[in-house]
Amino acid sequence: MTSLLEIAIGFALICVILAMVFCTIRLLVGPSAQDRVLALDTLWMCAMLLALVLGIRFVNRVYFDAALIIALLSFVSTIALAKFIMRGEIIE
């Protein structure tokens, strides 16, 4: 059973890293600001998933705490960027 779990975790790591590469390309090449914000939001989500998969792989709770912090920061940054794109200012 452990070898199947190791294979699944390795496959998940490869998929998440590949998704991060594609999000980074979209972030750098994106034709509009909305595409870049969406790519950054997806990149945050991939970083959170990477932390979760590494937490499962190394059986360490620190990775799960890091994933929670990444999720909170990504929510706040996405809201701030969306508000900036819509109105041109963040603080009213």
C-alpha positions in Angstrom: 0.0 0.0 0.0 2.8 2.4 0.8 4.3 2.1 -2.7 1.0 2.9 -4.3 0.8 6.0 -2.0 4.3 7.0 -3.0 3.5 6.7 -6.7 0.3 8.8 -6.2 2.2 11.5 -4.3 4.9 11.6 -6.9 2.3 11.9 -9.7 0.5 14.7 -7.8 3.8 16.6 -7.3 4.5 16.4 -11.0 1.0 17.6 -11.9 1.1 20.5 -9.4 4.5 21.6 -10.6 3.4 21.4 -14.2 0.3 23.5 -13.4 2.6 26.1 -11.7 4.7 26.3 -14.8 1.7 26.9 -17.0 0.3 29.5 -14.5 3.7 31.3 -14.5 3.7 31.4 -18.3 0.2 32.9 -18.3 1.2 35.4 -15.7 4.1 36.6 -17.7 2.5 36.5 -21.2 -1.2 37.2 -20.3 -2.7 39.6 -22.8 -4.8 41.5 -20.2 -4.7 42.4 -16.5 -7.6 40.1 -15.7 -5.8 37.1 -17.2 -2.8 37.9 -15.0 -4.8 38.2 -11.9 -6.5 34.9 -12.6 -3.1 33.3 -13.3 -1.8 34.7 -10.0 -4.8 33.4 -8.1 -4.3 29.9 -9.7 -0.6 30.1 -8.9 -1.5 30.7 -5.2 -3.8 27.8 -5.2 -1.1 25.6 -6.8 1.3 26.7 -4.1 -1.2 25.7 -1.4 -1.7 22.3 -3.0 2.1 21.8 -3.2 2.4 22.5 0.5 -0.4 20.0 1.2 1.1 17.3 -0.9 4.5 17.9 0.7 2.8 17.7 4.1 1.4 14.3 3.2 4.7 13.2 1.8 6.9 14.2 4.7 4.2 13.7 7.4 4.8 17.1 8.9 2.1 19.5 10.2 4.1 22.6 9.4 3.2 22.2 5.8 -0.5 22.2 6.6 -0.1 25.4 8.6 1.8 26.9 5.7 -1.0 25.9 3.3 -3.5 27.6 5.5 -1.5 30.8 5.5 -1.0 30.7 1.8 -4.8 30.3 1.3 -5.5 33.3 3.5 -3.0 35.5 1.8 -4.2 34.4 -1.7 -7.8 35.4 -0.8 -6.8 38.8 0.4 -4.4 39.5 -2.5 -7.0 38.5 -5.1 -9.6 40.7 -3.6 -7.2 43.6 -3.4 -6.0 43.1 -7.0 -9.6 42.8 -8.3 -10.6 46.0 -6.5 -7.5 47.8 -7.9 -8.4 46.7 -11.4 -12.0 47.8 -11.1 -11.5 51.2 -9.3 -7.9 52.1 -9.6 -7.5 52.3 -5.8 -7.4 49.8 -3.0 -8.2 51.8 0.1 -11.3 54.0 0.0 
